[in-house]
Amino acid sequence: MQLHPCCPSCSSNELKHPIEIKDHSVSGEVFTLITCSGCGLLFTLNAPAAHEISRYYQSDAYISHTDGNATLFEKVYQLVRRFTLSSKKQLVERRVLLKKGFLLDIGCGTGAFLFTMKTAGWEVCGMEPDEGARAKASELTQTNILELDQLAAIPSTSMDVISLWHVLEHVHDLPSMLNTIKRVLKHSGKVFIAVPNANAYDAGWYGTHWAAYDVPRHLYHFTPDSISKLLKQYGLTVVDELPMHFDPFYVCMLSEKYRSGSMNIFRSLPLALASFALSLFHKRKASSLIYVVAHES
């Protein structure tokens, strides 16, 4: 196990409010979440080390690596994903004011976003640590998908766009990853970071059964304030925060399953609708947020 005697963001050793969270989707093991008094980051205290964690991803339930389409849940997930891929493309092009350019997708999974952007005319590069997902992404995009240690070979200031869609919460070596992002991003470029929001309305409702804790795969559980403080240490700044409007429906369905033992859309839907509605007026209460990030001026 990888123990953190101090905060992985600000190195403070003033830690508080430990809570126990069960890994519902793979191992059934219990992990401890703890909050840093210095920067407010909530993180998984006893997460597996990088060389130990792969077995916690070995499950058909880990849908971003399987492209499952057999169950009703998987079919709905894939339908929503097709819509969100188009939305992400539009968001990227609107924020960088480009229709074509150089894009790096870190943690590209099976390559769906890379394929969307390549089809639209972008020069794309992907990184994916999971061997099976990497092979699928390479086949889909006809592109060589990098392993984590190959990021160092990417030329400096070469990327107009860097995307991490629900990836940063999985990264063991935050300093190395964020320094790499800063190095390869063009001065006019943008980074798009999507992560669950530990301050979400549905997080408060479901408590220890909130599916987006997803321990031990999620090493950090960011809030708008804690991620902003983290990025600032690396010369990066958040220029906008955008809610991911579909996420509460996915998160609440899984959370309800973890709490009650069965997937029941009729129990989860009212809470998901309430979370969705609240995020329209208070985006910092959304289940997940996209942070648009640039070089600090």
N, C-alpha and C positions, 0 to 999 in steps of 0.2 A: 504494500500500500504506500501511496505517496502522501505523507503527512506534511501539513503546512504549519510550522511553528509561528509563522507570521503571515501577514496579508500578501498574496501574490501580486497585488497591484501597487500598494504604497509601502509595503514592508513593516507596517505597524504590527506590534505584538499585543495590542489591546483588542482582544476579540471577545465577543459577547453573544448571548442568546442562541445557544446551540439548539437545533431541532433535528429529530430523527426522521428520515424519509426512506421509504422502501422502494427498491427497484422492482416495479410491478411487471415490467415487460420482458425481462430476461432471467435474472438470477434469483430474485426474491430476497436478496441481501439488503441490509439496512445500512444507510450512510448518514453521516452527520453534516448538516449545513451550519455555518457559523457566520456572523456578521462582523466586519471590521469597524471598530469605533472611529478610526481615522478617516477613511474615505467612503464608508458605507457599503462596500462591496460584500455581497453575500456569496459564499463559495463553499464547495464541497471539501470538507476538511480531510477526510480519509479516502480520497479517490484513488483508484489504481494508477500506478505509474504508466508512462507511455508504452512501455514494452509489455505490460500486463493487460491493457484495456481492450484489446481486440476481441476477446471472447465475449465481452459485454455487448458487442454489436452483432454477434452471430445469432440472428433470429429473423424469421420471416416477418415478424412484427415491425422490424426496422425498415419501414416501407421505402424510405428514400434510397436504400441500397438494393431493393428487390424489384421495384417497378411492378409490384403485385397488382392484379386486376381481377381477382377471383371472387372476393367477398363484396357485399354491398358497400361496406366501409371503404374498401380499396377502390371500388369503382367511383364513389363520390370523391375520394381524394384525388384520383387521376383527372376527373372532370374539372375540379376546382384548380388543379395545377395547370391545366391547359389555359385557363383564363388568366391565372396569375402570371404565367410566363409572358403573355402578351402585355400585361400591365407593367411588369418589370422592364421590358424592352422600351415601352413608351416613357417610363420614368427616367431611365438611364439617358435616353436620347434627348429628353427635354432638359435635364439638369446639366448635361455636358455640352449641349448645343451642337451635337454632331449626329450625323446619320451613319457614319462609318468611322472606324478608328481601331485602336488596339485595346483589347479587353482581356483581363486575367480573372478567371473565376476560381477562387480558392475554395476547396471542398466541393468540387463540382458534381459529386455523386455520380449518377449514371449519365450525366451530360445533357439533360434536357434544356437548361438555360443556354449552355454553350451552343447547342444545335440551333436554338431560336435566333441567337445573335449572329452566328455564322451564316445562316440562311438569309439574314437581312443584310449581309455584306460586310460584317465586322471581321477583323483579323483576331482570332481567338486563341487563347492558351488556357489550359485547365490544370489544376492540381487536385489530386484525390489520393488519400492515404490507403483507402481500402482497395485491395487488389481486385476483387470481383467487380466492384463498382467502376474501378478504373478501366477494366477491360471492356465493360459495356459502354462507357463514355467514349472510349477510343473507337470502338466499332461504329457507334452512332454518328460521331462527328468526323470520322476519318482524320483525326488529329492525334498526335502523340500527347498523352496525358501524363503530366509530371508526377513524380513522387515528392514527398515533402522536402527531402534534402536537395532536390534539384532547383528549388526556388532561388538559391544563391546564384545560379547561372543566368538568371534573367537580367538583361542590361538595365542599368540605372536610368531613371526618368524616361522609361519606354512605354508606359501604360497610360492611356487616357482614362480608363475605367478599371477599378478593381472591385470585385463583388465577393461578399461572404454572406451567403443566404443561410442563416441558421448554422453558422460554422464557428464563430469566435468563441462561443461558449464551450466548444470541444477542444480547444487548442491548449496543449500542455505548456508549451514554451511561449508565453505571451510576449516577452521582450524581443525574442528573435523574430516572431511573426510581425509585430508592429514595426520594428525597425526595417524589415524587408518591405513592408507596404509603403512606408515613407520613402524608402530608397528608390523603388521602381515606379512610383507614381509621378507622372509629369506635373510640373508646377501648376498647370491649369486643370489637372485631372480631378476626379472625384472618386471617393470610396463609398460603396453602399453596403452597410452592415445591418443585417436583420437578426435580431435576437429576441427571445422571450423577455417579457417585462415583469420582474418580480413584484412590481407595485400594481399589477393588474387587478381590476375588480374581481375577476374570476379566481385569481390566486388567493385573495382574501377569503372568498366564499368557500373554496374547496380545501384550503389549508394544506395539511400534509399529503392530501390525495391529489393535489394539483399536478396534472400530467406533465406540464412543461418544466417541472424540476428535473424529470428524466435522469435521475442519478443512476449510475455514476458517469454516464456519458456526458452530461452537462457538468462541467467543472466549476462554472461561474454562473451566477444568476443576477444579471445586470438590472439596474434601474437607470433612468435617464441621467441622474446625477453621477452615479458611480462610473458609468461608461465614459461620460464626458471628462471626468477627472483622470481616468486611465489614459485616454487618448491624448490629453493635453501633455502628459509626460513625454510623449514621443513626437511633439510638434505637430499634432493633428487636432483639428477642431470640428465640432459638430455644427453644421450650418442649417440643418433642418431635421425634424423628427416627423415621421409619417406612420400612422397606424396601419397594421395589416388586418383589414376588416374581416377576412374569412377565418382567421386563426381561432377566435373564440369558439366557433362551431366544432372544429376539430379538437381543440383542447378540452372543451367541456364534455364532449362525448367520451373521450378517454378518461377524464377525471371522474365522471359518473360511474364508469365501469370499475375504476379502481376503488371508488368509495362503496359501491353497492354490490359489486361482483358480476354485473351484467351490463351489456351495452344497451342502453334504453334512451333512444332519441327523444322520447316524449318527456322524460325527466330532465334531460340536459338542454333541450331547446329553449325553454323560457329563460334560463340563466344565460345562455349564449346570446340570445336576442337582447337581453338587458345589457350585457357586456358590450355588444356591438353598438347599441344605441348610446351608451355612455361614452364610448370612444369617439363618437361623432362630435361631442362637445368638450370632452376632456381627454385629449389624445394620450396623455401620460397615464391613463388608466387602461389603455388597450392591452390585449393579451400579448401582442408582439409589436415591436416598433422597428421601422427602417430608419437608420441614422445615415444621413447624407453628410459625408466627411470630406474636408479639404485640408491642404497644408495651412498651418497657422500663419497668418500674415504678420 
